[in-house]
Amino acid sequence: MAITRRQRQVYDFISEFVQKNGYSPSFEEIGRGLELSSLATVHKHISNLEKKGLLTRDYNRSRSIDLLPPRGRLKQAMSVNTGVVLPLVGRIAAGQPIEAVENNGWKLVYNEDPNDIEANNAAVSGRLDLAFSIGLTVGEDGTVGDVIHGGPSYVAGIGPGMKIAAVNGRQFSPEGIREAIDLAKGSVEPIRLLVANGALYQSVSIDYHGGIQYPHIERDKSRPDYLSEIIQPLAQAKEARK
């Protein structure tokens, strides 16, 4: 099974991004990095690479693309550095193994407050990450970025590159969609969206009632705090450089 030039570019971009940042890129970052204007095109390339056995995805998390080493003829044709393959274990949003946290005296919890990383990302990119609630990321103008496979938005028929025009009958805004998700917690009614797919508009209903969710880690007092022992020398070194 051959790999196209563009698919190889996508594979190499992900490889370089992981080496530099320590986690996998979003569809939006891949699109910007390769100057692909359509997120649907990015999704197509990722899906094709997955079918060819060159990557895998955790369909319950964003930023969960894992490169796999090429095999057989693809291995000979590509001759890539396979050292960027990440462990295929439980993951949190940034793409780090969760077992490494849980085994060192901390635990993963969810609440409606963005963690520091997500708050900074949102401030810089203008992107609202709703991956842990309705299963998508969305820009300030309503353009959908990543969609979590099998999540509420995916089930409703929403895909990357579509544009949310209205939420519950009101013009889209980041504040409006957050409010709609919050209101759905105490209701059996779905979240109703008007979505543009090119020149076509369609109404979709998202059956989700769990509220806004963001991941955080907090101390598990039933276990020794090895993580703080690991981090403390790094913090001391940082202070010493000031």
Long-range contacts (C-beta under 8 A, 24 or more apart in sequence): 1-52, 1-73, 1-74, 2-77, 3-49, 3-52, 3-54, 3-74, 3-77, 3-78, 6-34, 6-45, 7-45, 7-48, 7-49, 7-52, 7-54, 8-78, 9-34, 10-34, 10-42, 10-45, 10-46, 10-49, 11-49, 11-54, 11-55, 11-67, 11-78, 11-80, 12-80, 14-55, 14-65, 14-67, 15-67, 15-80, 15-81, 15-84, 18-67, 18-84, 18-86, 19-84, 22-95, 22-96, 23-63, 23-94, 23-95, 23-96, 24-63, 24-64, 24-65, 24-66, 24-86, 24-95, 25-63, 25-65, 26-62, 26-63, 26-137, 26-145, 26-146, 27-145, 27-146, 27-160, 28-125, 28-127, 28-137, 28-139, 28-145, 28-146, 38-161, 39-143, 39-144, 39-145, 39-160, 39-161, 40-159, 40-160, 40-161, 42-160, 43-159, 43-160, 43-161, 56-88, 57-149, 58-91, 59-148, 59-149, 59-150, 59-151, 60-148, 60-150, 60-151, 61-91, 61-92, 61-93, 61-95, 61-131, 61-148, 62-93, 62-129, 62-131, 62-137, 62-146, 62-148, 63-93, 63-94, 63-95, 63-146, 64-91, 64-95, 92-215, 93-117, 93-118, 93-129, 93-131, 93-132, 93-215, 101-217, 101-227, 102-220, 103-223, 103-226, 104-223, 104-225, 104-226, 104-227, 104-230, 105-219, 105-220, 105-223, 105-224, 105-225, 105-226, 105-227, 105-228, 106-217, 106-218, 106-219, 106-220, 106-225, 106-227, 107-217, 107-218, 107-219, 107-220, 108-215, 108-216, 108-217, 109-215, 109-216, 109-217, 109-218, 110-213, 110-214, 110-215, 110-216, 111-213, 111-214, 111-216, 112-182, 112-211, 112-212, 112-213, 112-214, 113-214, 113-216, 114-214, 115-214, 115-215, 115-216, 118-214, 128-174, 128-177, 128-178, 129-214, 130-177, 130-181, 130-212, 132-213, 132-214, 132-215, 133-181, 133-208, 133-210, 133-211, 133-212, 133-213, 134-181, 134-191, 134-206, 134-208, 135-208, 138-164, 138-174, 138-177, 140-174, 142-172, 144-195, 152-206, 152-207, 152-208, 153-206, 155-207, 156-193, 156-204, 156-205, 156-206, 156-207, 157-202, 157-204, 158-193, 158-195, 158-204, 158-206, 159-197, 161-197, 162-195, 162-196, 162-197, 163-195, 163-196, 163-197, 164-193, 164-194, 164-195, 164-196, 165-194, 165-195, 165-196, 165-201, 166-193, 166-194, 167-191, 167-192, 167-193, 167-194, 168-192, 178-212, 181-208, 181-211, 181-212, 182-211, 182-212, 184-208, 184-209, 184-211, 185-209, 185-210, 185-211
